[in-house]
Amino acid sequence: MKTKLFALGLIIASLLAVRPASAQTHVRVGIYERDYPGATYYTYRAWHGHDHDRPYYEHWHHRFEREHRGYFRGRQFDHERYESENHWHRR
């Protein structure tokens, strides 16, 4: 029994250890979506506990707008098109 529990523990620990630090996170954004269109889909690495707060969006918004230029109409981000083309499922 102890051997089975130990093996199960190793499997679980290995699964948790291999998750990338930049794993995609779908964030329910309120105010940030107004200031940083498309912010819901930011999948960039967080650093020093800045996980989807204003400094995080401020740091990445220019890169996101460059990389996703085709989804912007002025300052509006086309969520529906992005989700259908990128198979983004609401999480």
C-alpha positions as CSV (number, residue, x, y, z in Angstrom):
1,M,0.0,0.0,0.0
2,K,2.8,2.4,0.9
3,T,4.5,1.7,-2.5
4,K,1.3,2.5,-4.4
5,L,0.8,5.8,-2.5
6,F,4.4,6.7,-3.0
7,A,4.2,6.0,-6.8
8,L,0.9,8.0,-7.0
9,G,2.6,10.9,-5.1
10,L,5.5,10.8,-7.6
11,I,3.2,10.9,-10.6
12,I,1.2,13.9,-9.1
13,A,4.4,15.7,-8.2
14,S,5.8,15.2,-11.7
15,L,2.6,16.5,-13.4
16,L,2.7,19.6,-11.2
17,A,6.4,20.2,-11.9
18,V,6.2,20.1,-15.7
19,R,3.6,22.9,-16.0
20,P,5.2,25.9,-17.7
21,A,5.4,29.1,-15.9
22,S,3.8,30.9,-18.8
23,A,0.7,28.6,-18.8
24,Q,-2.2,30.3,-20.4
25,T,-4.6,31.9,-18.0
26,H,-8.0,33.2,-18.9
27,V,-8.6,36.2,-16.7
28,R,-11.9,37.8,-16.1
29,V,-10.9,41.4,-16.7
30,G,-13.1,44.4,-15.9
31,I,-11.3,47.7,-15.9
32,Y,-8.2,46.4,-17.6
33,E,-10.1,45.5,-20.8
34,R,-11.2,49.1,-21.2
35,D,-7.6,50.4,-20.8
36,Y,-5.9,47.4,-22.5
37,P,-8.2,46.0,-25.2
38,G,-7.6,42.2,-25.6
39,A,-6.2,42.0,-22.1
40,T,-8.3,38.9,-21.4
41,Y,-6.0,36.9,-23.7
42,Y,-2.6,37.9,-22.3
43,T,-0.6,34.8,-21.8
44,Y,2.7,36.3,-21.0
45,R,4.8,35.4,-18.0
46,A,4.0,37.0,-14.7
47,W,6.9,38.1,-12.5
48,H,7.3,38.8,-8.8
49,G,3.7,38.2,-8.0
50,H,2.4,40.6,-10.7
51,D,-0.1,38.2,-12.0
52,H,-2.5,40.2,-14.1
53,D,-2.5,43.5,-12.3
54,R,-2.0,46.9,-13.8
55,P,1.9,46.7,-14.1
56,Y,1.5,43.4,-15.9
57,Y,-0.8,44.8,-18.5
58,E,1.2,48.0,-18.8
59,H,4.3,46.0,-19.4
60,W,2.9,43.7,-22.1
61,H,0.2,45.7,-23.9
62,H,2.4,47.1,-26.7
63,R,3.7,43.7,-27.6
64,F,0.2,42.2,-27.5
65,E,-1.1,44.9,-29.8
66,R,1.7,44.3,-32.3
67,E,1.3,40.5,-32.3
68,H,-2.5,40.7,-32.6
69,R,-2.8,43.7,-34.9
70,G,-5.4,42.0,-37.2
71,Y,-7.9,41.7,-34.3
72,F,-8.0,45.4,-33.5
73,R,-10.5,47.9,-35.1
74,G,-9.2,51.1,-33.7
75,R,-9.1,50.6,-29.9
76,Q,-11.7,47.8,-30.1
77,F,-10.6,44.1,-29.9
78,D,-12.6,41.6,-31.9
79,H,-13.1,38.9,-29.2
80,E,-15.5,36.8,-31.1
81,R,-13.1,36.4,-34.1
82,Y,-10.1,35.8,-31.9
83,E,-11.9,33.1,-29.9
84,S,-13.2,31.3,-33.0
85,E,-9.8,31.4,-34.9
86,N,-7.7,30.5,-31.8
87,H,-10.1,27.9,-30.3
88,W,-10.2,29.9,-27.1
89,H,-12.7,28.4,-24.7
90,R,-14.0,30.4,-21.8
91,R,-12.4,29.0,-18.7
